[in-house]
Amino acid sequence: MRFACWDDATASRFEPFALTRPVSEARAGALLVRERWAWALGGEAIGFVAAPHLAEFDEPWAPGALAAVPAGTVLAHARFAPSLARAAAADAWTHEGRCVAVRLARDVPAEALRGDAVTLEALTPPGAATAEVAGWWLDAPWDLVRHLPAMLAADVPVLAKALKAKALGGSAVRGAHTVYVEEGAEVEPYVLLDAHAGPILIRRGAVVQAYTRLVGPAVVGLDSTVVGDRIASVSIGERCKVHGEVSSTVFFGHANKAHDGFVGHSVLGRWVNLGAGTTTSNLKNTYGSVQCWTPGGLADTGLQFLGSLLGDHVKTGIGLQLTTGSVLGAGANVFDAMPPRVVAPFSWGSHAPYELFALEKFVAVAERMMGRRAVSMTPKARRWLEAAHAARWRA
């Protein structure tokens, strides 16, 4: 079954991530949203429909933007993260009364799928066979944090079985849940795997170094390294380095947090690098609900715990402190002691108001970091980042 992921109008405002990627390439639970749909539909993604400035989106592991979605393709909602259970055969799929995917009866141009008025319900043919799908709605970026423990608890056993990961026993494991280790992963001596609150999966090529307390539910992604301290309830994507106290945090992939500093209830986009001692606050002194910036203004998240949302390619300086509910836009490179709660994309400097991070300088920095992870910046990828730089939002 072929499918394409669709960013609706709300997804196009899913900042600080929507400036540089479709929401289907965000990590929700153990997998990217696109990967979750591949599991649910038993199919292959042929591309995505999102904002025009993402037309040149180019990552070697992801499909590209579509100019039109062919008839017969399943159009899947990028703000719905389905469970990894196979969905029943149907022509349309729903969750809690909202349509999450539909098989298109005709070719649909990408332009016709943009705008506030477009819905999947309107694209559903009369009399279409429907089926209910389990999963989680992502109504705001912080829902990646809100639903993280439940997603990981559900995802890990399913993934572990499919990957034929072995259950790890012995004195290193504590708790009633299972710790799974995929072939090719390494757990060094003097690691404690705490599975009291949920299962743990350590993927191929990952290394959990000595003196780490890894607390489930958690996933350590392909070729990632956990370097010590207490790492709890995390989804770590591929090729990351994670050290220091971390809790309830999502790493999209290729991110670097190699030093001390607490990061909690946060989301880190791709190619983020946190300077030594960068610390997030994830709880207000009043213990009240955290408000967070959105393109439409401040919103009450309903969460007591929320740290920072860091867009792709964000870089922070040493000792930087982030207040509760901070948002750092894509490409920001800041190195003051405590930035404002909202930092616009492609900001640069040691104090606000920041300068604009010049395009050529930003691209050079991005290219160097990507090269350290053996990923080359293609000409298409450069055009994608140039378009994001030109389309940057303003706080």
MILUM-803026 format. One record per residue: x, z, y of N, C-alpha, C, CB in turn. Coordinates in steps of 0.001 Angstrom, whole numbers, plus 500000, padded with zeros to 6 digits. Glycine has a CB too. Layout:
N
XZYXZYXZYXZY;...
//
This chain:
395
500841500000498812500000500000500000500889500000501255499042501230499996;500596499090502155501345499017503406500599499782504490501568497545503832;501369500505505296500730501237506369501608501171507620500468502704505952;500969501441508748501662501540510037501184502805510722501404500277510938;502088503492511398501724504702512123501362504364513563502873505723512083;500394505090514077499830504790515396499896506000516293498388504311515275;500538505844517454500535506850518509499318506620519396501853506799519343;498397507574519413497278507456520330497711507881521730496087508304519846;496769507932522655497116508254524041497708509653524164495886508134524935;497212510599523364497769511950523401499196511955522883496906512913522580;499465511198521841500829511120521306501797510548522328500856510271520040;501334509651523155502218509054524168502635510071525221501530507870524844;501963511248525232502331512322526162502930513514525406501097512775526979;503441513261524223503997514311523366505424514627523783503953513890521884;505571515047525011506900515307525544507403516697525138506889515174527067;508724516847525014509778515950525504510245514911524488510951516760525937;509431514626523459509892513752522388509405512310522524509447514302521070;508222512115523130507623510786523167508390509802524040506215510885523654;509248510300524916510023509382525750510980508547524923510794510151526805;511471509089523822512509508394523053512114508055521626513739509223523024;510943508498521153510582508165519770509069508207519569511268509130518789;508580507406518616507179507551518232506990508883517523506723506376517327;505808509459517626505555510756517011505713510692515495504157511248517372;505515509526514910505689509382513461507125509628513025505255507998513018;508079509593513958509478509885513626509868511307514030510405508877514313;508876512176514236509125513607514432509044514309513081508103514226515443;509811515375512937509805516141511676508694517177511732511188516833511422;507795517098510763506690518045510630506787518669509251505296517351510845;507085519955509195507369520550507898508677520006507365506228520282506907;508714519687506083509960519260505450510314517804505708509873519485503982;509358516998506177509566515558506281509125515031507636508819514835505174;509553513816507965509024513119509117507558512791508872509836511840509410;506779512658509950505364512318509792505221511017509009504674512195511171;506042510032509306505984508761508556506210508977507069507024507772509094;507170509815506729507450510086505322506284510807504655508725510917505184;505618511669505398504450512360504847503349511355504501503919513414505848;503147510382505392502128509366505115502517508503503903501917508472506355;503794508234503743504228507475502567503897508227501282505739507190502637;504072509528501286503703510340500123502194510317499913504194511791500294;501431510535500970499978510639500843499340509329500399499373511078502160;499849508213500923499250506911500615499920506211499444499310506021501826;501084506719499043501819506028497991502250504645498422500983505935496742;502604504512499693502922503196500228504172503167501061501797502700501033;504361502046501756505562501808502554505165501498503990506405500652501959;505855502121504940505592501865506352506199500535506766506146503001507226;505406499713507454505914498426507935506278498503509418504873497317507703;505943499611510079506261499734511488505349500743512143506153498388512187;505355500746513480504540501682514239504011501005515485505342502938514606;502985501601516059502453501185517352502546502395518277500964500653517233;503232502237519389503430503336520329503544502767521739504695504167519963;504035503574522653504142503163524053505060501945524190504667504329524919;504817501088525178505618499866525332507112500123525491505129499093526518;507516501249526108508941501462526320509682501765525018509150502592527304;508935501920523897509574502130522591509656500843521770508813503189521804;509431499708522431509442498428521705510767498155521019509127497292522651;511873498669521585513193498420521008513707499622520201514185498078522115;512832500567519896513241501728519098514002501269517871512018502575518685;515171501895517643516042501398516574516832502546515957517004500314517112;516383502989514792517140503927513975517266503328512585516456505337513929;518443503455511958518685502725510701517774503139509559520105502916510275;517167504324509645516313504808508565514830504599508853516578506273508318;514487503953509976513088503875510403512656502439510630512873504686511674;511360502133510388510849500802510744510681500686512252509504500524510037;510497499478512728510423499236514155509010499097514677511187498022514490;508926498780515967507630498609516619506983497297516185507784498646518151;505658497294516142504890496112515758504209495507516985503843496469514678;504201494192517039503443493510518080501969493419517711504011492116518325;501690493443516413500318493421515906500329494045514523499735491962515867;499192494600514134499062495206512807498196494276511963498440496660512886;498730493753510843497988492767510054496763493358509358498900492150509022;495790492516509113494610492908508345495041493420506974493624491718508199;494335494420506483494651495001505188495630496153505264495196493955504292;496293496315506425497239497423506606496468498703506920498262497105507741;496936499806506394496353501096506741497002501579508038496547502139505585;496175501848509034496660502376510298496518503898510243495874501765511520;497656504604510260497687506046510054497967506768511366498742506418509005;497233507814511620497366508588512858498682509358512850496170509561513033;499526509128513866500835509779513915500729511260514254501723509086514929;499602511703514800499448513127515118498754513898513998498662513289516411;498637513270512838498150514003511677499255514023510636496846513365511102;499575515222510166500615515400509148499933515685507822501607516555509531;499759514664506974499044514903505719499866515761504766498690513577505050;499174516435503873499879517128502802500544516094501914498914518030501980;501416516537501032502146515605500169501380515239498909503477516194499789;500140515710498791499296515308497669498814513876497886498090516274497506;498694513106496812498245511717496922496784511675497365498424510972495572;496500510921498404495138510781498896494317509919497943495133510176500307;493034510192497878492138509395497038492024507983497596490741510053496943;491752507026496712491566505641497133490355505541498050491399504710495909;490505504815499144489424504676500123489789503569501102489165506021500877;488877503331502039489154502412503138489326503150504465488037501386503256;488949504434504465489156505281505638489319506707505136487962505163506667;490126507466505876490424508839505470490153509758506650491902508982504978;489599510943506360489229511874507409489791513263507117487706511932507558;489839514080508173490196515488508029489405516277509053491734515715508206;488593517199508570487771518054509429486962517240510434488650519056510166;486367516159509943485470515361510760486121514348511664484671516238511566;487450514257511637488165513292512471488857512270511578489195514003513391;488784511011511976489412509951511188490932510011511364488866508554511607;491655509989510239493118510076510302493805508777509873493603511218509428;493063507885509199493643506603508788492515505655508419494631506782507592;492759504360508632491750503355508293492456502062507878490783503100509497;491877501399506886492391500082506484491763499034507405492071499771504961;492596498280508099492100497335509091491464496119508430493230496898510011;490316495742508946489609494583508412490086493282509046488116494741508625;490836493399510130491327492201510837492668492519511488490297491714511915;493379491480511891494606491683512652494258492341513992495357490332512871;495076493312514391494831494003515663496118493999516477494327495469515428;496125493392517666497324493423518517497652494856518929497124492541519773;498930495124519065499357496459519470498742496853520809500881496526519553;498635495904521725498104496211523050496674496726522975498165494979523939;495916496259521973494529496696521822494428498116521277493782495746520909;495550498671520829495559500021520264496071501056521259496411500055519008;496257500646522504496739501569523529495595501923524478497930500953524313;495665503115525023494650503533525984493856504728525490493713502386526282;493284505469526436492564506696526117491312506459525292492198507408527376;490723505263525391489435505026524739489560504600523277488676503976525496;490767504296522814490937503768521451490845504905520441492298503027521306;490042504700519398489922505672518311489954504955516977488626506498518447;490374505673515941490333505100514594488896504945514111491128505974513614;488000505823514579486592505697514192486043504333514594485752506817514836;486441503858515779485942502573516255486464501406515428486319502378517702;487579501612514728488171500557513901487687500618512453489690500658513939;486874501608512127486395501759510758485204500848510514486019503219510471;485274499957509527484156499045509248482912499819508803484556498020508164;481729499332509137480500499992508674480458500068507146479258499243509199;480055501201506641479941501362505197481250501531504468479241500212504636;482349501736505189483658501895504538483667503145503655484789501980505597;484282503018502479484442504170501591485445505127502219484908503727500162;485077506409502301485935507384502955486347508483501991485234507983504163;487447509123502304487951510244501505488548511279502454489017509765500453;488457512545502065489014513641502855490483513835502479488207514957502631;491309514113503473492744514319503271493111515709503780493585513215503999;493909516435503008494407517726503464495599517518504386494794518620502267;495787518443505299496932518338506195496727519138507458497197516896506542;497490518772508492497523519522509739497497518570510932498770520420509795;496618518849511898496626518105513152497742518607514057495267518223513861;498388517688514730499415518006515726498835517674517094500759517209515460;498078518608517625497417518355518902498335518543520096496230519253519045;499468519200519888500464519412520948501825519561520280500120520680521829;502922519324521009504253519398520389504542520746519742505313519107521419;504030521825520333504316523147519764503601523388518428503916524226520753;502686522493518040502081522620516712503102522386515602500921521637516565;504222521733515923505311521607514951505871522972514585506427520712515504;505795523917515529506190525303515274505036526087514654506653525981516576;503845525913515212502674526668514755502458526516513244501421526207515511;502547525286512758502215525015511357503428525033510428501534523681511252;504615525299510976505840525169510181505839526016508909507024525546511021;505561527312508951505619528094507708504661527580506633505309529546508001;503433527246507030502461526767506049502878525422505460501078526650506690;503377524534506314503832523234505829504974523386504838504268522353506994;505981524178505203507140524334504318506740524957502989508215525191504991;505869525966503033505440526613501792504760525622500863504497527776502093;503990524686501436503310523679500617504249522551500194502125523100501378;505171522170501080506022521004500829507096521250499773506678520575502109;507733522413499824508942522623499027508713522445497529509487524001499286;507695523058496918507531522856495472507279521398495083506390523703494970;506520520682495929506226519271495634507489518431495719505162518720496602;508257518607496797509503517863496948510493518199495844510125518147498304;510608519489495529511574519921494517511280519284493167511567521443494388;510010519205492826509641518579491551509992517100491545508146518760491277;509689516405492630509981514972492703511479514699492692509358514370493954;512250515580493295513702515404493371514433515937492134514236516094494608;513665516558491231514233517181490029515288518223490410514854516108489102;514997518928491502515903519997491929515774521173490970515597520443493392;516885521820490704516903522920489744516622524248490429518247522976489024;515895525110489714515652526458490208516925527273490061514475527130489451;517265527960491136518481528771491136518115530217490838519229528660492494;518843530832489945518628532229489618519854533052489954518273532385488152;519888534273489409521058535108489586520914536085490721522251534266489808;521985536800490963521968537894491925521868537420493365523198538729491760;522108536122493633522038535617495007520603535442495482522773534295495116;519643535445494556518245535158494891517442536449494924517628534167493878;516640536619495957515733537744496075514330537221496358516198538718497185;513306537878495801511930537498496087511270536743494961511881536678497319;509936536623495061509142536046493976509062534524494024507756536613494012;509358533932495177509292532476495271510568531847494697509087532036496742;510522530533494532511628529834493867512592529239494887511088528729492947;513866529297494535514908528621495300515342527392494514516123529573495585;515218526214495128515542524953494470516811524370495083514366523950494588;517686523862494231518927523249494695519027521867494075520173524123494330;519056520845494936519179519473494453520613519218493999518765518460495553;520762518363493009522099518024492529522938517467493682522022517000491364;524157517954493776525048517527494853525072518475496026524656516178495328;524226519522496009524274520558497045525218521668496610522859521129497330;525689522458497560526611523551497241526160524832497936528061523189497660;526052525891497141525791527230497665527016528076497359524482527862497043;527748528445498400528986529187498194528710530633497774529831529163499465;529705531311497225529552532734496923529242533536498195530830533278496250;528628534705497991528287535626499072527195535081499985529517535939499887;526342534216499439525132533775500126523956534559499556524913532228499971;523036534996500411521805535635499955520641534699500256521599537028500637;519891534365499227518743533468499345517488534321499223518776532330498252;516839534549500349515714535475500441514406534693500318515757536273501780;513796534775499143512572534017498869511349534923498811512708533252497559;511375536030499515510214536914499544509022536255500229510563538215500249;509263535557501346508169535008502142507840533559501806508505535112503596;508681532879501031508402531484500703509563530836499982508079530703501955;509338529642499429510371528946498657511427528324499548509746527877497791;512539527952498935513674527354499639514102526105498891514860528359499768;514428525045499629514964523814499036516249523450499761513929522642499115;517314523248498990518603522838499538518883521434499014519757523847499145;518928520472499924519000519058499558520418518610499206518469518209500689;520491517426498627521743516818498177522751516724499327521478515422497587;523975517119499050525044517033500047525074518186501021524917515772500805;524062519057500990524036520199501900524982521289501404522602520752502039;525490522065502337526372523191502007525841524431502725527868522892502417;525618525490501957525284526788502540526520527662502378524006527441501855;527177527956503490528454528649503433528280530148503228529240528390504697;529350530774502805529359532202502523528882533017503729530762532645502113;528255534148503425527782535119504416526574534612505210528908535466505373;525832533693504591524555533249505154523418533987504448524384531700505012;522423534428505208521160534894504642520125533823504971520737536322505212;519736533051503980518772531967504158517414532460503676519212530674503384;516442532498504600515145533098504337514071532018504269514799534135505417;513304532008503192512245531033503035510975531412503781511941530850501586;510050530455503935510183529081503437511185528306504294508805528362503433;511987527481503634513044526782504370513486525541503607514248527715504615;513944524545504380514566523345503816515864523094504564513611522102503909;516941522921503813518221522499504369518402521043503962519423523408503863;518452520141504955518366518713504696519646518096504180517962518018505924;519545516813503876520642516033503313521912516174504156520242514558503206;523007516535503501524337516559504129524427517499505328524716515168504564;523533518480505400523609519468506479524421520675506027522194519907506922;524926521416507001525747522591506720525176523792507442527213522356507136;524960524864506696524549526134507276525774527042507247523326526771506495;526158527553508406527489528113508584527492529643508631528100527568509847;526363530283508395526366531739508380525294532328509252527692532256508811;525111533649509149524128534435509878522774534336509174524022533957511350;521711534762509868520367534781509283519615533543509747519592536082509677;519281532670508803518573531426509075517238531529508353519400530155508610;516124531604509091514824531918508484513750530918508882514386533318508878;512949530487507898511784529639508124512142528424508976510667530440508792;513061527621508451513560526467509197513345525180508417515045526641509523;513191524100509157513242522761508591514420522054509239511896521976508817;515489521912508489516722521322509008516821519901508469517983522172508607;516813518933509362516920517542508958518324517191508504516508516641510090;518568515900508302519844515462507748520979515576508757519734514035507261;522176515802508233523442515782508975523438516746510159523732514374509468;522899517943509976522931518970511013523975520022510665521540519622511184;524402520755511669525241521940511485524550523090512198526706521717512034;524284524173511449523475525270511981524184526592511729522060525279511343;524392527337512808525058528646512747524379529579513744526596528522513053;524561530880513546523938531853514426522556532212513930523867531322515847;521903533131514602520568533551514187519549532484514585520199534922514815;518806531997513602517818530942513824516550531311513067518359529544513367;515380531132513693514132531406512997513047530441513436513688532843513239;512205530045512497510993529254512760511288528053513657509916530132513408;512281527277513277512764526183514128512875524888513329514130526542514749;512579523782514006512649522448513425513822521699514039511323521672513644;514669521129513189515748520236513611515400518839513107517156520716513065;515118517902514016514757516558513575515852515920512724514463515679514776;517119516167513078518234515597512336519402515295513252517802514336511610;520626515264512666521837514921513413522033515817514636521783513464513848;521661517089514505521813518039515610522938519009515297520493518807515871;523475519602516356524630520476516201524389521804516910525897519798516745;524267522859516090524237524219516613525280524998515805522778524874516505;526532524764516129527632525248515302528148526613515714528752524271515339;527534527221516751528094528445517314527048529553517365528651528182518713;527467530714517827526560531849517988525494531536519035527343533115518385;524452532372519009523345532213519945522041532142519180523530530957520814;521034532885519630519740532911518948518890531724519354519000534212519249;518305531047518360517317529990518595516107530310517736517896528556518262;514956530516518369513761530876517631512535530109518081513510532337517759;511681529750517105510395529092517363510569527902518314509386530099517953;511522527061517963511905525943518814511895524638518030513287526183519422;511978523531518752512079522203518151513236521478518815510742521396518303;514174520987518005515343520267518502515255518819518046516664520925518007;515231517903519020515216516485518695516543516026518111514886515671519926;516640514735517809517881514187517248519000514200518289517652512749516733;520203514382517788521432514303518574521531515403519635521524512949519239;520831516504519422520973517659520312522283518377519991519758518633520170;522976518833521010524169519656520823524057520893521710525469518850521150;524065522075521068523968523322521806525356523924521969523022524310521094;525748524168523207527026524798523466527052526228522947527332524773524949;528256526753522731528420528100522190527658529115523033529906528477522121;526906529973522345526178531023523028524863530602523652527024531588524062;524449529351523495523133528945523990522066529772523274522893527411523772;521177530381524043520199531315523500518819531011524048520592532759523819;517817531058523161516438530861523586515695532199523579515727529836522672;514765532343524497513802533434524428512536532877523783513507534045525855;511989533590522817510778533112522156509604534087522275511066532849520702;509745535123523121508689536126523279508707536635524711508870537305522270;507537536624525356507439537136526731507526538658526740506120536674527394;508019539203527825508090540655527956506712541302527930508803541025529237;505675540515528253504300541031528226503667540903526849503446540301529249;504344540229525927503829539960524580502574539083524616503521541275523863;502394538374525705501211537532525852501442536125525327500792537472527302;500400535310525402500449533918524969501393533121525870499034533294524979;502176532258525269503170531470526007502513530220526592504359531076525084;502788529964527863502395528697528474503562527720528388501953528901529953;503231526444528295504269525423528167503905524221529024504456525001526686;504925523600529598504718522405530412504276521236529543505999522044531177;503352520454530074502983519162529499502903518164530653501614519242528703;502871516862530368502720515900531464501440516101532272502745514499530914;500463516794531690499225517074532414499213518414533111498078517007531483;500329519145533071500414520455533695500651521542532672499156520748534476;500683522791533114500910523908532203499728524066531259501148525209532986;500024524387530005498986524599529002499251525899528272498923523420528008;498179526602527957498293527819527162498400527417525701497077528775527398;499516527764525070499753527340523691498981528167522676501220527412523381;498541529358523077497918530255522121498904530907521182496902529521521332;500192530703521424501233531263520564501905532446521258502280530184520198;502098533507520528502854534632521069504344534351521025502538535912520300;504764533552520025506175533203519878506351531697520093506710533627518476;507099531330521102507479529934521326508758529918522135506347529137522054;509773529255521607511059529176522274511167527957523167512163529162521262;511953526968522741512222525802523576511937524516522827513664525814524060;511511523509523571511353522152523065512449521314523699509922521570523379;513368520800522882514534520063523372514449518621522892515862520726522893;514362517686523824514258516280523479515538515727522887513881515487524684;515466514489522418516626513817521836517793513799522823516261512384521416;518995513939522287520238513806523051520420514876524131520285512452523691;519704515997524034519923517095524977521262517756524660518759518138524912;522005518114525709523267518840525574523213520065526487524496517924525928;523644521212525948523682522425526768525102522966526839522728523498526204;525404523643527936526721524241528129526819525603527467527033524364529606;528016526175527481528239527462526838527501528570527606529757527771526756;526969529515526826526323530669527420524999530388528100527226531274528385;524437529221527907523201528855528596522023529625528009522951527334528498;521115530112528867519964530895528441518683530156528815519990532308529076;517784530028527829516536529302528030515371530273527967516369528183526979;514518530237528986513388531152529042512295530717528070512833531230530468;511347531626527824510270531390526870509477530138527257509338532617526794;509249529270526280508462528070526525509153527024527371507198528441527169;510483526953527289511231525960528069511066524557527486512721526332528120;511160523563528343511126522154527940512304521455528591509773521468528340;513189520873527773514324520095528268514110518648527859515688520644527715;513977517795528853513692516394528586514835515665527909513351515702529854;514502514571527246515484513772526521516666513414527410514838512502525973;517858513478526840519052513050527548519573514025528574518789511782528204;518923515176528745519396516149529725520727516747529272518347517262529937;521639516912530208522954517494529942523198518529531030524098516392529913;522888519805530707522934520853531726523819521999531254521512521366532051;524497522639532213525502523633531838525564524765532851526872522979531704;524370525170533347524325526354534184523939527564533329523328526161535356;523809528736533939523548529957533176522115530016532674523844531181534024;521146529686533533519732529718533150518997528599533878519089531105533473;518757527477533199518070526360533840516621526720534169518115525121532939;515970525925535015514535526093535222513791525939533899514012525075536256;512578526377533895511789526326532662511519524896532210510472527058532856;511502523970533143511302522555532824512452521762533428509922522037533355;513135521008532580514244520168533016513866518720532743515581520555532291;513880517912533777513485516513533635514453515747532742513401515847535004;513994514683532092514882513867531246516064513328532046514102512699530616;517174513189531354518375512585531925518832513324533182518122511116532247;518661514653533152519230515494534206520693515770533889518437516827534351;521462516030534927522891516298534749523335517317535795523732514983534862;524063518358535349524667519221536332524681520685535968523981519055537594;525259521477536893525448522904536689524444523754537449526831523291537093;523544523123538194522512523881538890521418522929539337523100524652540102;520201523464539403519072522667539872519042522685541410517726523209539281;518570521615542048518089520384541430519247519548540873517288519564542445;519037519030539672520094518302538985520209516869539489519845518307537489;521367516300539260521551514867539496520960514089538331523055514516539682;520810512797538520520420511912537427521643511598536589519769510608537963;521527511772535287522591511413534355522678509887534340522322511996532905;523715509337534941523852507892535071523771507216533706525174507541535762;523086506087533664522813505415532398524083505145531602522083504116532649;525084504545532241526292504171531492527011505399530950527243503361532380;527019506474531733527662507698531275526880508313530114527786508705532431;525541508333530232524721508860529143524942508070527857523240508833529528;524904506753527953525059505917526752526426506150526120524877504416527098;527456506284526933528799506525526387528860507844525620529840506529527514;528242508889526171528216510187525483527432510087524188527606511275526388;526264509439524247525439509289523050526177508512521967524123508587523393;526856507455522368527569506634521399528690507419520726528133505390522077;529386508262521499530454509068520904529893510060519890531232509814521995;528808510737520254528247511719519319527729511042518056527117512513519989;527039509926518203526526509215517042527668508788516127525708507996517478;528769508354516725529927507949515936530488509090515108531001507402516838;530384510320515607530857511487514851530019511715513605530832512738515727;528808511152513556527950511242512369527882509905511640526536511699512762;528825509027511938528937507718511271527698506846511482529172507913509777;527075506973512662525943506125513028526355505293514230524659506974513338;526225503982514128526615503082515213525427502802516120527181501765514652;525687502707517404524652502319518347524601500798518415524913502934519753;523509500229517967523346498781517982522949498318519377522297498338516945;523097497025519656522610496517520943521127496808521161522853495021521034;520337496737520087518913497043520213518709498507520573518170496709518912;519477499397519936519363500823520244519738501097521691520248501648519305;520718500398522181521106500574523598519945500164524507522385499731523939;519273499051524169518134498622524983517010499657524927517618497249524508;516808500250523764515788501302523608516094502485524524515713501776522135;517333502943524528517703504071525373517662503703526860519093504571524996;518010502486527179517903502021528572516449502046529017518487500590528727;515529501633528139514104501638528483513605503060528678513279500933527392;514069503990527830513677505392527990514201505957529307514194506232526811;515433505600529653516035506058530911515216505551532094517507505578531027;514760504318532004513976503743533094512570504340533167513889502233532931;512040504803532018510664505296531960510586506823532079510010504848530661;511688507472532416511743508938532387510603509557533197513093509429532926;510045510610532624509007511345533343509653512316534336508087512110532351;508867512758535256509324513717536248508508514994536120509216513134537677;509179516121536054508475517411535950507801517735537281509459518556535546;
//
